[in-house]
Amino acid sequence: MMRRLVRFLWLVCLMALAFALCACQEESAPKARLDKETASAVVTKAAAGLHAPEAPAPAEEVEAAGRVLDAGNAIWRWADVAGIHAGHLLRQAEDYMRTWLLGKEPQRPAELDDRPAAEKAVWGEADAARLRDLMATMRRTLTGMEKLVTAFRKYALDDSIVDDGAQGKKLLRRLQDAHNEFSKARDALLVLVRDRSRQAEDVLLPEVTCDAPDTGQYFVRVRAANSDGYTQDAFDYYVTDDGKQYGMKCFYVQDGGKVVEDTYEEG
């Protein structure tokens, strides 16, 4: 989900801005080329309508936001691994009850033991306590699921038990209940991390706005540069007759001011 400098890069990374708006009045020709004079005039007009970004946040606030993103990324990765493992545990029993074939025993990922911290200094007292509680619920239910799968495999491999799947159904229901409790805790955890991370991104990635342009076709390019002069275009791209144009999006401003993105499907 979450990368510190990615929010589609449309919020503009640390603000060395190469912001080019080029308009083409004929909506029927999305791949049209503009002459330099027309393009220059459009860019000049668009640049005049740009509003300066807010002043950078204080260094202490930026540092705090960075700690939230770093901690959030760690928690998110741990939750992803835990979610995948929980799914494997549940499918072990579901697949057997559907096919009567027992798959390989799910192996516990080592990353689950590398538990991320939820520090009060990073999250604040209330959110840190909530995160710790949710992760504790996830660990408890995941451990319970592992024990249930061990019991389920013992049942499935015991040829002396002939009960038309009765015990297996009971164990499966208990696994499903545990997985539901795990999933609710995991979902709540990710929502909290996501919301706090978005707040942190708003501190680190200032937003640029501009006046609404006239009706027509437009292209917007976002390019970030750091203090060393290294540049990076956004990952999005637009396809023209000359190939992929990275860091670029195309959109139309229709009558009435409605904005519609011009999408392109490859293949």
N, C-alpha and C positions, 0 to 999 in steps of 0.2 A: 504494500500500500504505500508505503510511506517512505519517501526519500526526502532528505532535508531540502534539497534544491529542486525538487520536482513538485509542482502543482500544475502540471502541464507546461511549466515555465511561462504560463501566460501572465503571471503576476510579476514577472521580470526579476531575474536573479541579480541582486546587489547592484543593479541599476546602471550599468554602462549600456546605453540603449541604442540599438540600431533599429529604429522603428520606421518601416517604410510602408506607406499606404499608396497604392496605385489604383486608379479607378478606370473602368472601361464602361461606357454608357450602354453598350449593346449586351444585354444579358444572354443573348443567343450565342455568344462567342466566348466561352470561358477560357479558351486557350489563345485568345488574341494577343498579339504583341503591340505595345504602345510605342509611339515615337518618343524620343527623348524629351522633346520640348513639352509634350502633353504630360508625360510622367513627372517631369520636374515641377510643373505647375501644380499638379495634384499633391505631390509630396510637400511642397512649400505650404499649401493651404492646410493640409492635415497637420503639419508640424506646428502651425500657428494655433491650432485648436487644442494642442496638448496641454494638459494641466500638470504642473510640477508635482512630483510625488511628495508625500509628507516627509518632514524632516526625520532622519534616522532616529531610532529609539536610543535611549541612553545605553552605554556600554554594559551596565549591570543588568538591564532588562534583556538585552541581546544575549548575554551569557546565560541568563536563567532560561530563556527560550531554547537555546541550544541544548541545555541539559535535559529539558523536557523531551526534545526530539530524540536525543541519544537514548534516554531511558525508555521512551515509548517504542523506539525501533527494537530494542532488546526484548521488551515484553511482547511485542507483536510477533517477533520471530519465535519466541518460546511458545506462544499460544498457537501459532501455525503448526509447529511440530507436534504439540499436544493434541490438536484437533485431528491431524492426520492419523496419529496413533490410535486415538479413540475410534475413529472410523474403521480402521483395520480390525480392531478388536470386535466391534459389533458385526462387521461383515463375516468374520470367522464363523459365528454361530448362525447368522442368517443364511449364508451360502450352504452350510451343512444341512440345515433344516429344509432347504429347497431342493438340494441335489443329492443328499446323503453322501457327499464326498467331502473329506476333511482336508483343508489346505494346510500349508506350512504354518507353524506356530509364529504369530507376530512377535517380532523382537522389539524390546523397549529401546527407543533411541537414547543414546548417551546424552544428547542435548537436554533431555528432560531433567537431568540431575543438575544441570548448570542453571540453577534457578535465578532469574533476574530479581534485583532488589527494587522495592518501592519505597524510596526514601522520603521522609517528611520534608527534608530540605529542598527536594526537587518538586514534589507534587502538592505540598501543603498537607496539613494534618488530616483533613477529612478525606481527600482523594487518595492519599497514601494508605490510610486504613481500609478504604473501600477496595483498592487494588489488592492489598494483601489478603483480604477476606475472600475475594473472588478467586485468586490464585490458589488459596488453601482449599476452596471447594473443588476446583478443578483437579488438584493433586489427589484429594481424598476420593473423588468419584473415579478418577482414572485408575488409582490403585485397586479400588473395588472391582472395576471392570476386568483388570488383569487377573484377579483372583477368580472371578466368575468364568473367564475363558479357560483358566487352568482346570477348573472343575468341569467345564463343558467338554474339553478335550479328553479328560479322563473318562467321562461318560461315553463319548463317541467312540473311543478306542476299546471299550470294554464289551467284548462280544457276548459276555454272559448276560448282559442286560437286554431284554426283549420287551419293550413297553410301547412300541409304536410311536416313539418320540415324545412320550409324556414328560419325562424329566427334562429333555432338551427344550421343550416348549416353555417350561417353567423357568429354566435358566435363561432362555432367550428373553423372556419378558422382564426378568430382573436386569439383564444387560441393557435392554431398551430404556428402562426407567432410569438406570444410572447414566446412560448416554444423554437422555433428555436433561437431567439435572446438570451434567457437565456442560452441555451446549448452552443452556441458559446462562450459566456463569461465564462461559467464554464469550458469548455475545455481549453481555453487559460489560465485560472487561474491555473488549475491542471498541465498543461505543465510547467508553470513557477515555481510552487512550486516543482514539481518533479525534474526539472533540477538543481535548487539551492540545493535541498536536496541531490542529488547525489554528487554534489561538496563537500558538508559538510561531507558526508559519507567517501569520499576519504581522508579527513583530519583525521577523527576519526578511520578509519579502514585501517591500512596499508596493502599492498598487498605483498604476498610472491610468488616467482616464483622458478622454478627448471629447470634443464636441461631436454630436452626431453629424456624419457627412451627408451629402446630397444623395438622392436616389442613384443607384448604379452598382457596378461590380467593383469589389475592393480586395486587396491583398494586404495581409498584415504579417510582418516578419519580426520575430523576437530573437535577439542575440545577446548573450551575457558575456561579460568580460571581467576578469579579476584584476587585482592591482598589479600583477605581473604582465598584463597584456594578453593573457591567454583567452581566447574566445570560444564559445560553444553555442551552436544553434539549438533551438528547441528540437525535440525528437520528432514532432509532427512534420509532415511534408505535404506538398501539393505537386501534382503531376502536370507538367506542361509538355509541349512538343519537344523540348530540350531535355526531358527527363525529370527526375525528382528534385524539387526545390525544398531543401530541409529548412526547418524553422519557419515555414510559411503556411498560412491558412488563407482560403479564399471565401468571401462571403458577399451576399447581395444585400443592399438596402432597398427595400421595395417601397412602393407608394404607401404612405401612412407611417413610414418609419420602421416597419417590421424588418428584422435582420434574419436572413436565412443562410446557413453555411452551404457552400458548394462542396459536396463530397464526391469522392472518386473510388470506385471499387475495382481493384486489380483482378486480372484473370479473365 
